[in-house]
């Protein structure tokens, strides 16, 4: 007998050009997810910020060698949330332009 648990949440969040202007995405308990950029969006690059909880101060996410965790994305396309963020309790997407993204999280 096998048991599978799958929980999912989808929502639209604001992406600002600073962490202060972006919506926090609670990420604790989720094992991954994806973001989808609307076809009309001006965003082409997302720089990821992390915090322990959604109420904490967000700091730039860094990869294993100290580089910023970024995602390049085209209008109307989707991409996986980077694995480097999976230990974060909350994440924010900061764009090169303001807009929105659709987020799907899964455990």
C-alpha positions in Angstrom: 0.0 0.0 0.0 1.4 3.4 -0.9 0.2 6.8 0.3 0.8 9.9 -1.7 0.2 13.4 -0.3 0.0 16.3 -2.7 -1.0 19.8 -1.7 -1.1 22.7 -4.0 -1.8 26.4 -3.8 -2.0 28.9 -6.7 -2.1 32.7 -6.4 -1.2 35.9 -8.1 1.4 38.0 -6.4 2.8 41.5 -7.0 6.4 41.8 -8.2 8.0 45.2 -7.5 11.4 46.6 -8.5 12.4 46.4 -4.8 11.8 43.8 -2.1 9.7 46.3 -0.2 7.3 46.6 -3.1 7.0 42.8 -3.7 4.5 40.5 -2.1 5.9 37.9 0.3 5.2 34.3 -0.6 5.0 32.0 2.4 7.2 29.0 1.4 7.6 27.0 4.6 6.3 23.5 4.1 6.4 23.6 0.3 8.9 21.5 -1.6 8.8 23.5 -4.9 6.7 25.3 -7.3 6.6 27.4 -10.5 5.9 30.9 -11.6 4.1 32.0 -14.8 4.6 35.4 -16.3 1.5 36.9 -18.0 1.8 37.5 -21.8 1.5 41.3 -21.3 4.2 41.6 -18.6 7.3 43.7 -18.9 9.3 41.6 -16.5 12.2 39.7 -18.0 14.4 39.0 -14.9 13.4 38.0 -11.4 15.9 38.3 -8.5 14.9 36.2 -5.5 14.9 37.4 -1.9 14.4 35.1 1.2 13.4 35.4 4.8 12.8 33.0 7.7 9.1 34.0 7.9 7.0 36.4 5.8 7.2 39.0 8.5 11.1 39.0 8.7 13.5 41.2 6.8 14.1 39.9 3.3 17.7 39.6 2.0 19.0 38.7 -1.5 19.2 34.9 -2.0 22.7 33.7 -2.9 23.7 30.5 -4.6 26.5 28.2 -3.3 29.2 30.4 -4.7 27.8 33.8 -3.6 26.0 34.8 -6.8 22.5 36.2 -6.8 19.7 33.7 -7.4 18.0 35.0 -10.6 15.6 33.8 -13.1 15.3 34.9 -16.7 11.7 34.5 -18.0 9.9 35.5 -21.2 6.3 36.8 -21.5 3.7 34.2 -21.3 6.1 31.5 -20.1 6.6 29.6 -16.8 9.7 28.4 -14.9 10.4 26.4 -11.8 11.2 28.2 -8.5 15.0 27.7 -8.1 16.0 24.9 -5.8 18.4 27.3 -4.0 15.2 28.8 -2.3 13.8 25.5 -1.0 15.0 26.0 2.6 13.5 29.5 2.9 10.5 30.2 5.0 9.3 32.9 2.7 10.4 34.3 -0.7 9.9 37.4 -2.8 10.3 37.9 -6.5 11.9 41.3 -7.4 11.7 42.2 -11.1 13.5 44.4 -13.5 10.0 45.9 -13.9 6.9 45.9 -11.8 4.0 43.6 -12.5 2.5 40.3 -11.3 3.3 36.6 -11.5 1.1 33.6 -11.0 2.6 31.2 -8.4 1.9 27.5 -8.0 3.4 25.8 -4.9 3.5 22.1 -4.2 4.5 19.8 -1.4 
